[in-house]
Amino acid sequence: MMDKKVRKQFLLSVLLTILLEVVTVVWLPTWQIKVLLIMMINLLLAVSIYRVIKLLHQSNEERIKIATARAEEGITSAVNTLPVGIIAYDSKNRLQWANPYAILQLGESEYLKTTAGMAELIAVSEKNKPYLTYEARDYLVVKDTENQLLYFQEITRENELRQKNLESRLVIGILALDNYDEVTDKMDEKEISYLNSFLTTYISDWMNEHQVFYKRINSERYFFSCQYQDLEVMMEKKFDLLDIMRKATNEQAVPITISMGIAYGTENPEKIGAGAQSNLDMALVRGGDQVVVKEEAENSKAQYFGGKTSSNIKRTRVRSRAIGTALGELMDAADSVFIMGHNYPDMDVIGAAFGVAALAGFHEKASWVVIDPAKMIPDVEKALKEIQKYPELAKKIVTPQEAMQRKSTNSLLVMVDYNRPSLSVSPAVYESFERVAVIDHHRRGEEFPKSPLLVYLESSASSASELVAELIDFQDDRRHQITKLEATLLYGGMVVDTKSFKVRTTSRTFDIASFLKAKGADLSLAEYLLSSDLQSYLDMSRLISKTEYITKDIVIVTGKEDQSYDPVTAAKAADTLLGLQDIHASFVITKRTDGQVGISARSNGSVNVQVIMEDLGGGGHFTNAAVQLKTSVADAKEQLLAVIEKNKENQSN
């Protein structure tokens, strides 16, 4: 209003001045009087302009004062009335000031009364998830470091809604009866009917107890669905149905266990169902008698429950023959075949690798075995020296660099005796192949090739050499014969992984050993290749002398921080300890020649060492597992002891 009035006065003054000057010029007779009068009029105009400018300046100041007052009132109102806590602190974490809301919410707490409480509150604000819980209420805490202020707001209701949403998420699972077909194969209809009723009773009781909807979809599979809050209860009880079923079937002398694959974490039921099937496949590949739970989200990790019994033999001659046919078709379609084992390969890798090379020869395909000369163990060095006596086999050995030069876009890579790409002799070689097949006897873990063309993963087999030798057996004829050395290498691979046929053997193992002997396997040569030299024996003896008991039947050995051992020496020390009276599990921790710390774990079946090694990032079998860690020997020991304590319940009955 003031601005409009001033502008109006200013315009009137200008118009009046112009009018007076016109009248003066027209009506006054002399020019002297005209000039004098015009000067007076302009002076009055200047005074008027000055007054207008002064009034405008005063108007702006008034407006600024009003705006400032209103802003201050708004800030004061917000600070005092909005449900946001504001706390000011000094450089020594002492409370300087708090708004009414902060005093209302935290006034009785130590956070506002003591420096230590303020320091704790500031520490909360610096976390990745800056949440504070006080008197059953949740708060989000935000720190303004520059102004030394803390802001917090109650989010109890939001958390309750979020938690309710999480608990009500859809969960889909598939339950499988392990070995059902094998058990019922020789039963009559009456016995099968009784068995079905017996199994269904235990399963239905457990499903009903956890408020789960379920449906039997065939003789050995059940589908079920529930909410995440029900799944949490199952996980807290570690899926006690595994133990219930194992005990019940043992009493009935029926070797049936159960496996489950469970998925959750997305609004797409189709994706959850596919995840549940994939998790079940993983549980079965790992040997059964376990549950695999995984959230369908990026970078989520699977959780494993159970696995308290070693794998029962599940592969059949029909499946093995089908795998052999499929592998042959892949080789026929490939330009060349490359075979690669795990880092620091053992005799099982060498035997399986040259066995696959022989299969490639059956299909008239060029093949190469990828070996890094800088990463060798004594057993393999002796084997390679023996191979050098046979030029047709020696020429198949290539370094990772040579493999990269020889491969083509249509080459096939066969991974033998491992299924984790990071354990490859050369991860770079693995990454360069688009066509990959896997032949392994270790249980599958979280890490696995992305899209393998063929997977022959049989944890019930003694070794990768056994699996490859069986594939050779199906193709053995007059035109396709393996050499005596190839048979010896395969036999040596089986011997080393079975500890001379003392562990992890089945009737199939001895059948394949018999086949290899018939093909000319030299048992004396195999024994020589696997024998230890004096220095390795002394190193192993020194390790064993450092044995200490963890429990009455579990021992641990810790090597020196400044002494390196090859993996075979550590493994043989663990095997030797396991052969002693009243020792059910052994763990040997050593600094490896590659700078990492290795743990070799062995068990007679009373302890699931695979689960223990998986918790540390490794893997293996129920009775034979290992891990490599980038840490010190002392730290590896502390980690191992903590995991052993955590997994005390993972012992077989």
C-alpha positions in Angstrom: 0.0 0.0 0.0 2.8 2.4 0.9 4.6 1.9 -2.4 1.4 2.7 -4.4 0.7 5.9 -2.5 4.3 7.1 -2.8 4.4 6.4 -6.6 1.1 8.3 -7.0 2.5 11.3 -5.1 5.6 11.2 -7.3 3.6 11.2 -10.5 1.4 14.1 -9.4 4.5 16.1 -8.5 6.1 15.6 -11.9 2.9 16.5 -13.8 2.4 19.6 -11.7 6.0 20.6 -12.4 5.6 20.2 -16.1 2.4 22.3 -16.0 4.0 25.1 -14.1 6.9 25.2 -16.4 4.6 25.4 -19.5 2.6 28.2 -17.9 5.8 30.1 -17.0 7.2 29.9 -20.5 3.9 30.9 -22.1 2.6 33.7 -19.8 5.6 35.4 -18.2 6.9 38.4 -20.2 10.7 38.5 -19.5 13.1 35.6 -19.9 14.9 36.5 -16.7 11.8 35.9 -14.6 11.1 32.7 -16.6 14.5 31.3 -15.8 14.3 32.2 -12.2 10.8 30.6 -11.8 11.8 27.4 -13.7 14.8 27.0 -11.3 12.6 27.3 -8.3 10.1 24.8 -9.8 12.9 22.2 -10.5 14.2 22.7 -6.9 10.8 21.9 -5.5 10.7 18.9 -7.8 14.1 17.7 -6.5 12.9 18.0 -2.9 9.9 16.0 -3.8 11.9 13.3 -5.5 14.2 13.1 -2.4 11.2 12.7 -0.1 9.8 9.9 -2.4 13.1 8.0 -2.4 13.3 8.3 1.4 9.7 7.0 1.8 10.5 4.1 -0.5 13.6 3.2 1.5 11.6 3.3 4.7 8.9 1.1 3.0 11.5 -1.6 2.1 13.0 -1.6 5.5 9.6 -2.0 7.0 8.8 -4.9 4.7 12.1 -6.6 5.5 11.4 -6.2 9.2 8.0 -7.8 8.8 9.3 -10.7 6.8 12.1 -11.3 9.2 9.7 -11.3 12.1 7.4 -13.7 10.4 10.3 -16.0 9.5 11.6 -16.0 13.1 8.1 -16.8 14.3 7.8 -19.7 11.8 11.2 -21.1 12.8 10.4 -20.8 16.5 7.0 -22.5 15.9 8.6 -25.3 14.0 11.4 -25.8 16.5 8.9 -25.9 19.4 5.9 -27.6 17.9 6.9 -30.0 15.1 7.6 -33.6 16.1 11.3 -33.4 15.3 13.9 -33.5 17.9 16.8 -31.0 17.7 19.9 -31.2 19.9 22.9 -28.9 19.8 26.2 -30.1 21.2 29.7 -28.8 21.6 33.1 -30.1 20.5 33.3 -32.2 23.6 30.0 -33.9 23.0 28.3 -31.9 25.8 24.7 -30.9 25.5 24.2 -27.2 24.6 20.5 -27.0 23.9 17.5 -29.2 23.1 14.1 -28.3 21.7 10.9 -29.2 23.6 10.3 -32.3 21.5 13.8 -33.6 22.2 13.3 -33.0 25.9 9.9 -34.6 25.9 11.2 -37.8 24.2 14.7 -38.1 25.7 14.6 -35.8 28.7 14.7 -38.6 31.3 17.4 -40.6 29.4 21.1 -40.6 29.9 21.5 -39.3 26.3 20.7 -35.8 27.5 22.1 -36.0 31.0 25.7 -37.3 30.4 28.5 -36.7 28.0 28.8 -40.5 27.5 25.1 -40.6 26.6 25.6 -37.8 24.1 28.6 -39.5 22.6 26.6 -42.7 22.2 23.8 -40.8 20.5 26.2 -39.2 18.1 27.8 -42.6 17.4 24.3 -43.9 16.5 23.9 -41.1 13.9 27.1 -42.1 12.2 26.1 -45.7 11.5 24.9 -46.9 8.1 21.5 -47.5 9.7 21.2 -44.7 12.3 18.3 -46.1 14.3 17.8 -45.6 18.0 15.4 -47.5 20.2 14.4 -46.0 23.5 11.5 -47.0 25.7 10.0 -49.2 23.0 10.1 -46.4 20.5 12.2 -46.2 17.4 13.9 -43.1 16.1 15.8 -42.1 13.0 18.8 -39.9 14.0 20.5 -37.5 11.5 23.7 -35.6 12.2 24.6 -32.1 11.0 28.3 -32.1 11.6 29.0 -28.6 10.3 26.5 -27.0 12.8 27.0 -29.6 15.5 23.3 -30.5 15.5 21.4 -33.8 15.8 17.9 -34.3 14.4 15.7 -37.2 15.3 12.2 -38.3 14.4 10.1 -41.2 15.7 9.6 -44.0 13.2 8.0 -46.6 15.4 4.8 -46.8 13.3 6.7 -47.0 10.1 8.9 -49.8 11.4 5.9 -51.7 12.6 4.3 -51.5 9.2 7.6 -52.5 7.5 8.0 -55.4 9.9 4.4 -56.5 9.3 5.0 -56.4 5.5 8.2 -58.4 5.9 6.5 -61.1 8.0 3.7 -61.5 5.6 5.9 -62.0 2.5 5.1 -65.1 0.4 7.3 -68.1 0.9 7.2 -71.1 -1.4 8.9 -74.4 -0.7 9.4 -77.8 -2.3 10.0 -80.9 -0.1 11.6 -84.0 -1.6 12.0 -87.5 -0.2 15.6 -88.6 -0.8 16.1 -92.1 -2.2 12.4 -92.8 -2.4 12.6 -94.5 -5.8 15.5 -96.7 -4.7 13.8 -97.7 -1.5 10.4 -98.5 -3.0 11.9 -100.2 -6.1 11.7 -103.7 -4.5 8.6 -103.1 -2.4 5.1 -104.5 -3.2 2.1 -102.2 -3.3 1.1 -102.9 0.3 4.5 -102.0 1.6 4.6 -98.8 -0.5 1.2 -97.8 0.7 2.2 -98.3 4.4 5.5 -96.4 3.7 3.6 -93.5 2.1 1.1 -93.3 5.1 4.0 -93.4 7.5 6.0 -90.6 5.8 2.9 -88.4 5.2 1.9 -88.6 8.9 5.2 -87.0 10.0 5.2 -84.5 7.2 1.6 -83.4 7.6 1.9 -83.1 11.4 4.9 -80.8 11.0 3.3 -78.7 8.2 0.1 -78.2 10.3 2.2 -77.3 13.4 3.7 -74.4 11.4 0.4 -73.4 9.7 1.7 -74.3 6.3 -0.4 -75.0 3.3 0.9 -78.1 1.5 0.1 -80.5 -1.3 1.6 -83.7 -2.4 2.4 -83.3 -6.1 3.8 -86.8 -6.8 5.1 -89.8 -4.9 8.3 -88.1 -3.7 7.5 -84.3 -3.8 5.5 -81.9 -1.7 4.7 -78.3 -2.5 4.1 -75.9 0.4 3.5 -72.2 1.0 3.4 -70.0 4.0 4.4 -66.5 5.3 7.8 -65.4 6.2 7.0 -65.2 9.9 6.3 -69.0 9.8 9.6 -69.6 7.9 11.4 -67.7 10.7 10.0 -70.1 13.3 11.2 -73.1 11.1 14.7 -71.6 10.8 14.8 -70.9 14.6 14.1 -74.6 15.1 16.7 -75.4 12.4 14.0 -77.4 10.5 13.6 -80.1 13.1 11.6 -82.1 10.6 15.0 -83.3 9.3 15.9 -84.9 12.6 12.4 -86.2 13.2 12.3 -87.9 9.8 15.8 -89.3 10.1 15.1 -90.8 13.5 11.8 -92.2 12.4 13.1 -93.8 9.2 16.1 -95.2 11.0 13.8 -97.0 13.4 11.9 -98.5 10.5 15.2 -99.4 8.7 14.2 -97.3 5.7 17.1 -95.1 4.5 14.9 -92.1 3.5 15.7 -88.5 4.4 14.1 -85.3 3.2 15.4 -82.2 1.4 13.8 -78.8 1.0 14.3 -75.8 -1.3 12.6 -72.6 0.0 12.5 -69.2 -1.6 11.0 -65.8 -0.7 11.6 -62.1 -1.2 9.7 -60.8 -4.2 6.1 -60.1 -5.2 6.4 -62.4 -8.3 5.2 -65.9 -7.3 6.6 -67.4 -10.5 10.1 -66.2 -9.6 9.8 -67.4 -6.0 8.6 -70.9 -7.3 11.6 -71.1 -9.7 13.9 -70.1 -6.8 12.5 -72.8 -4.6 13.1 -75.4 -7.3 16.6 -74.2 -7.8 17.3 -74.3 -4.1 15.9 -77.9 -3.9 18.3 -78.9 -6.7 21.2 -77.4 -4.8 20.1 -79.3 -1.6 20.0 -82.6 -3.6 23.3 -81.9 -5.4 24.9 -81.3 -2.0 23.9 -84.8 -0.9 20.3 -84.3 0.5 19.1 -84.5 4.1 19.2 -80.7 4.2 17.3 -77.5 3.6 18.4 -74.6 1.4 16.7 -71.2 2.0 17.5 -68.2 -0.1 15.9 -64.8 -0.6 15.2 -63.9 -4.3 17.2 -60.7 -4.2 20.5 -59.6 -5.8 23.6 -60.6 -3.9 21.6 -62.6 -1.3 23.3 -65.7 0.1 21.7 -69.1 0.7 21.3 -70.5 4.2 21.9 -74.2 4.8 20.3 -76.3 7.5 20.9 -80.0 8.2 23.3 -82.0 6.1 24.1 -84.3 9.1 24.5 -87.4 7.0 26.9 -88.2 4.2 25.6 -88.5 0.7 23.8 -91.7 -0.3 24.5 -93.0 -3.8 22.0 -91.5 -6.2 23.5 -91.8 -9.6 22.4 -94.7 -11.8 24.0 -96.3 -14.8 21.2 -94.8 -16.9 22.1 -91.3 -15.8 25.8 -91.8 -16.2 25.3 -93.1 -19.7 23.1 -90.1 -20.5 25.7 -87.8 -19.2 28.3 -89.5 -21.3 26.2 -89.1 -24.4 25.5 -85.4 -23.7 29.2 -84.7 -23.1 30.0 -86.5 -26.4 27.6 -84.2 -28.2 29.2 -81.2 -26.7 32.6 -82.4 -27.8 31.3 -83.1 -31.3 30.1 -79.6 -31.6 33.3 -78.0 -30.3 36.4 -77.1 -32.2 38.7 -78.2 -29.4 38.4 -79.3 -25.7 40.3 -77.7 -22.8 40.4 -79.4 -19.4 41.2 -77.5 -16.2 41.2 -78.4 -12.5 41.4 -76.5 -9.3 44.4 -74.4 -8.1 47.3 -76.6 -7.0 45.9 -79.7 -8.6 46.1 -83.1 -7.0 46.2 -86.6 -8.5 42.4 -86.6 -8.8 42.6 -83.6 -11.1 45.3 -85.1 -13.2 43.5 -88.5 -13.5 40.2 -86.9 -14.3 41.7 -84.4 -16.7 43.6 -87.0 -18.8 40.5 -89.2 -18.7 38.4 -86.4 -20.2 41.2 -85.8 -22.8 40.9 -89.5 -23.7 37.1 -89.0 -24.1 37.8 -86.1 -26.4 40.1 -88.4 -28.4 37.3 -90.9 -28.8 35.4 -88.1 -30.6 38.5 -87.1 -32.6 38.8 -83.7 -31.0 42.1 -82.0 -30.1 42.4 -81.6 -26.3 44.6 -79.8 -23.9 45.1 -80.0 -20.1 45.7 -76.6 -18.5 48.4 -76.7 -15.8 50.4 -73.9 -14.3 54.0 -75.0 -13.6 54.3 -72.5 -10.8 51.5 -74.1 -8.9 52.5 -77.7 -8.4 52.6 -80.2 -5.5 55.1 -83.1 -5.3 52.6 -85.8 -6.3 51.7 -84.0 -9.5 55.3 -83.2 -10.3 56.1 -86.9 -10.2 53.1 -87.7 -12.3 54.0 -85.1 -14.9 57.6 -86.5 -15.1 56.0 -89.9 -15.9 53.7 -88.4 -18.5 56.7 -86.8 -20.2 57.8 -90.4 -21.2 54.7 -90.6 -23.4 54.9 -87.8 -26.1 51.3 -88.2 -27.2 50.1 -87.3 -23.7 52.8 -84.8 -22.8 51.9 -82.6 -25.8 48.4 -82.2 -24.3 49.8 -80.2 -21.4 49.6 -76.4 -21.9 50.1 -73.4 -19.6 47.3 -70.9 -19.1 49.0 -68.5 -21.5 49.1 -71.1 -24.2 45.5 -72.1 -23.6 44.4 -68.4 -24.2 46.3 -68.4 -27.5 44.9 -71.8 -28.7 41.3 -71.5 -27.7 38.6 -70.4 -30.1 35.1 -69.0 -29.6 33.7 -72.5 -30.1 36.1 -74.3 -27.7 34.7 -76.3 -24.8 36.1 -76.0 -21.3 35.6 -78.9 -18.9 36.1 -78.2 -15.2 37.1 -81.3 -13.3 37.2 -81.9 -9.5 35.9 -78.4 -8.6 32.8 -76.2 -9.3 33.8 -72.8 -7.9 35.3 -70.7 -10.7 37.5 -68.7 -8.3 39.4 -71.9 -7.5 40.5 -72.4 -11.1 44.2 -72.9 -12.0 43.6 -69.7 -14.0 40.4 -67.7 -13.4 41.3 -65.7 -16.5 41.2 -68.8 -18.6 37.8 -69.7 -17.2 36.4 -66.2 -17.8 37.5 -66.4 -21.5 35.2 -69.5 -22.3 31.6 -69.2 -23.2 31.0 -73.0 -23.4 31.6 -74.7 -20.0 30.9 -78.2 -18.6 31.4 -79.3 -15.0 32.4 -82.8 -13.7 32.9 -82.9 -10.0 32.2 -84.9 -6.8 32.2 -82.0 -4.3 29.0 -80.5 -3.0 27.8 -77.4 -4.7 28.2 -74.1 -2.9 26.9 -70.6 -3.5 29.5 -69.8 -6.1 28.9 -71.7 -9.4 29.4 -71.2 -13.1 26.7 -68.9 -14.5 25.4 -71.0 -17.4 27.2 -74.3 -17.8 26.2 -76.5 -20.8 26.5 -79.7 -18.7 26.8 -80.3 -15.0 27.7 -83.8 -13.7 27.9 -83.2 -10.0 27.7 -86.3 -7.9 28.7 -85.9 -4.3 28.1 -89.6 -3.6 31.1 -90.4 -5.9 34.5 -91.0 -4.4 36.3 -88.8 -6.8 36.2 -87.0 -10.1 38.4 -89.7 -11.5 35.7 -92.3 -10.7 33.0 -90.2 -12.5 35.2 -89.8 -15.6 36.4 -93.5 -15.6 32.7 -94.5 -15.5 32.0 -92.4 -18.6 35.0 -94.0 -20.3 33.6 -97.5 -19.4 30.4 -96.8 -21.3 32.3 -95.9 -24.4 35.0 -98.5 -24.2 35.2 -100.7 -27.3 37.8 -102.0 -29.7 38.1 -98.5 -31.4 38.1 -96.5 -28.2 40.7 -97.7 -25.7 42.6 -95.8 -22.9 46.3 -96.3 -22.4 47.8 -98.1 -19.4 49.2 -94.7 -18.1 45.7 -93.0 -18.4 44.2 -96.0 -16.5 46.9 -95.6 -13.9 46.4 -91.9 -13.5 42.6 -92.4 -13.0 43.3 -95.2 -10.5 45.7 -92.9 -8.6 43.0 -90.2 -8.5 40.6 -92.6 -6.9 43.2 -93.9 -4.4 44.2 -90.4 -3.2 40.6 -89.3 -2.6 39.4 -92.5 -1.0 42.6 -92.9 1.2 43.4 -96.2 -0.4 39.7 -97.1 -0.6 39.1 -96.6 3.1 36.6 -93.7 2.9 33.8 -92.6 0.6 33.6 -95.8 -1.3 30.6 -97.6 -2.8 30.2 -100.7 -4.8 30.4 -98.5 -7.9 33.9 -97.3 -6.7 35.2 -100.9 -6.7 33.5 -101.7 -10.0 35.4 -98.8 -11.6 38.7 -99.7 -9.9 38.3 -103.2 -11.3 37.6 -101.8 -14.8 40.8 -99.6 -14.6 42.8 -102.6 -13.5 41.6 -104.6 -16.4 42.7 -101.7 -18.7 46.3 -102.0 -17.4 46.4 -99.7 -14.4 49.8 -100.1 -12.7 49.2 -100.3 -9.0 52.9 -100.1 -8.1 53.3 -97.0 -10.3 50.2 -95.4 -8.7 51.6 -96.1 -5.2 55.0 -94.5 -6.3 53.3 -91.4 -7.6 51.4 -91.0 -4.3 54.3 -91.7 -2.0 55.8 -89.0 0.1 59.5 -88.0 0.0 61.5 -87.8 3.3 61.2 -84.0 3.6 57.4 -84.0 3.2 57.2 -86.8 5.8 59.3 -84.9 8.2 57.2 -81.7 7.7 54.1 -83.8 8.3 55.5 -85.3 11.4 56.4 -81.8 12.8 52.9 -80.6 12.1 51.4 -83.7 13.9 53.6 -83.0 16.9 51.8 -79.7 17.4 48.4 -81.4 17.8 46.1 -80.1 20.5 42.6 -81.2 21.5 39.5 -79.0 21.0 37.2 -81.6 22.5 37.8 -85.2 23.5 37.5 -86.3 19.9 38.4 -83.3 17.8 42.0 -82.1 17.3 43.6 -79.1 15.7 47.1 -78.5 14.3 48.6 -75.0 13.8 51.7 -74.5 11.7 54.2 -71.6 12.1 53.4 -68.2 10.7 56.8 -68.0 8.9 56.8 -71.6 7.4 55.0 -72.6 4.3 53.6 -76.0 3.5 52.2 -77.4 0.3 48.5 -78.4 0.5 49.3 -82.2 0.2 51.5 -82.2 3.3 48.7 -80.5 5.4 46.1 -82.9 3.9 48.2 -85.9 4.7 48.7 -84.7 8.3 44.9 -84.3 8.7 44.4 -87.8 7.3 47.0 -89.3 9.6 45.5 -87.8 12.6 42.1 -89.1 11.6 43.5 -92.6 11.5 44.4 -92.5 15.2 42.3 -93.9 18.0 39.4 -91.9 19.3 39.9 -89.0 17.0 36.8 -88.2 15.0 37.8 -85.0 13.3 41.0 -83.2 12.5 41.9 -79.7 11.3 45.3 -78.6 10.1 46.0 -74.9 9.6 49.1 -73.9 7.7 50.6 -71.1 5.7 50.4 -72.1 2.0 53.1 -71.6 -0.6 50.8 -69.1 -2.4 50.8 -66.8 0.8 47.3 -67.8 1.9 46.4 -69.7 5.0 44.9 -73.1 4.3 42.7 -75.3 6.5 42.4 -79.0 5.7 39.5 -80.7 7.5 38.9 -84.4 7.9 36.1 -86.4 9.6 35.2 -90.0 10.1 31.5 -89.1 9.7 30.8 -87.9 13.2 31.3 -84.3 12.3 30.1 -82.5 9.2 33.4 -80.7 8.2 31.8 -79.4 5.0 29.4 -77.1 6.9 32.3 -75.8 9.0 34.5 -75.0 6.0 31.5 -73.5 4.1 31.0 -71.1 7.0 34.6 -69.9 6.5 34.1 -69.6 2.7 35.4 -73.0 1.6 33.6 -76.3 0.9 34.1 -79.9 0.1 32.5 -83.2 1.4 30.8 -84.3 4.6 34.1 -85.9 5.7 36.7 -84.1 3.6 36.8 -80.3 3.2 39.1 -77.3 3.0 39.3 -73.5 2.8 41.9 -70.9 1.9 41.9 -67.6 3.8 43.8 -64.3 3.3 44.7 -63.9 7.0 47.3 -65.0 9.5 47.5 -68.5 10.9 46.5 -67.3 14.4 43.5 -65.5 13.1 42.4 -68.5 11.0 42.6 -70.6 14.2 40.3 -68.2 16.1 37.8 -68.1 13.2 37.9 -71.9 13.0 37.3 -72.4 16.8 34.3 -70.0 16.6 32.7 -71.8 13.7 33.3 -75.2 15.3 31.5 -73.9 18.5 28.7 -72.6 16.3 28.3 -75.9 14.4 28.4 -78.3 17.4 24.9 -79.5 16.5 26.0 -80.6 13.0 27.0 -84.1 14.0 25.5 -87.2 12.6 23.7 -89.7 14.7 
